[in-house]
Amino acid sequence: MGIVGKSAIVTGGASGIGEAAARLLAAEGVSVVVADLNAEGAATVAESITADGGEATHFELNVAEMREAEECVELAIEQYGEVSILVNNAGVVRDTLLPMMTREQWDLVLDVNLGGCFNMARACTRPMMQKRFGRIINTSSVAGRFGGRGQANYAASKAGIDALTRVLAMELSSKKRNITVNAVAPGMIVTPLSEQVRSLTDDKIVDLVPLERYGTPEDVANAIRFLASEEGSYINGQVIVVDGGLSLGVKW
Ligand SMILES: NC(=O)c1ccc[n+]([C@@H]2O[C@H](COP(=O)([O-])OP(=O)(O)OC[C@H]3O[C@@H](n4cnc5c(N)ncnc54)[C@H](O)[C@@H]3O)[C@@H](O)[C@H]2O)c1
């Protein structure tokens, strides 16, 4: 897919969508930094990619910390000579209705989900401009467009990611730079993060999905891989929904 030999940072790479993206990119011949707050999980994923014949290393990262974001990019450059692909995927939920939502819950979700994308994109910008190649793929959510009860913090963070994606595409792209910035917006994907919502709703959300199944991490990772590839090089500033049709909102 034209990305063999390039290197990628995948945040939130220890689990779910990030893990699947790290594995798919590595299978394309991309060297991957699996970056996650969960250092042990990130190391396990990196070791498993290496055992499968890929190239990967891990980095303990809190995306909400600017300095750690910069150190992660420094590691990628030290280890692989460049950073071409950034999968800004780390995310958290702290769902609760507005009257019960604490300022700490609001701040954490905004700092990690949206602030993390800002920190990592900012740290990658100069290296990508110098190399004249870059693919930034942010993980948004359909909640950013449609909201969700109990998700004031989460939906706001994801709507912010959509806006950030468009602005960065305008700022960073040019023929010379060859940088694109896009987002994927998953629907209901089976990962630890969605466990609470799936169980609170007795798994009834699946009835709203025209494809009649929840998504897998690989369903989303496939879109991420495409946006990172040469084939996806004319897609820019877009939020690609990967939800099996859930957001169409009707089914009969
Ligand atoms: N699962 C879904 O249904 C769904 C739907 C829409 C969007 N998303 C988004 O997809 C992304 C990945 O989520 P997932 O479903 O794979 O969840 P997950 O819980 O399986 O993975 C999230 C990873 O992010 C890591 N992480 C959390 N805080 C971090 C921080 N401060 N710094 C670095 N890493 C951190 C976690 O340790 C974990 O490994 C998130 O941005 C999430 O909002 C998920």
The ligand as an ORCA input file, in Angstrom:
! r2SCAN-3c Opt
* xyz 0 1
  N     -15.223      0.894     21.177
  C     -16.088      1.704     20.613
  O     -17.284      1.357     20.471
  C     -15.668      3.048     20.132
  C     -16.598      3.812     19.425
  C     -16.228      5.073     18.978
  C     -14.948      5.550     19.203
  N     -14.064      4.791     19.895
  C     -12.735      5.368     20.131
  O     -11.750      4.457     19.724
  C     -10.538      4.718     20.443
  C      -9.968      3.413     20.959
  O     -10.879      2.884     21.881
  P     -11.118      1.327     22.087
  O     -12.553      1.098     21.913
  O     -10.144      0.546     21.275
  O     -10.827      1.234     23.648
  P      -9.796      0.421     24.544
  O     -10.185      0.737     25.924
  O      -9.745     -0.993     24.100
  O      -8.398      1.116     24.185
  C      -8.079      2.407     24.589
  C      -6.603      2.447     24.930
  O      -6.261      3.803     25.238
  C      -5.344      3.751     26.317
  N      -5.325      5.038     27.027
  C      -6.265      5.543     27.850
  N      -5.875      6.732     28.332
  C      -4.656      7.000     27.796
  C      -3.745      8.066     27.902
  N      -3.999      9.116     28.698
  N      -2.603      8.011     27.194
  C      -2.328      6.954     26.420
  N      -3.146      5.892     26.283
  C      -4.305      5.920     26.957
  C      -5.843      2.629     27.184
  O      -4.845      2.181     28.090
  C      -6.244      1.596     26.149
  O      -5.186      0.733     25.847
  C     -10.909      5.723     21.530
  O     -10.514      7.015     21.123
  C     -12.416      5.652     21.572
  O     -13.010      6.841     22.023
  C     -14.389      3.561     20.362
*
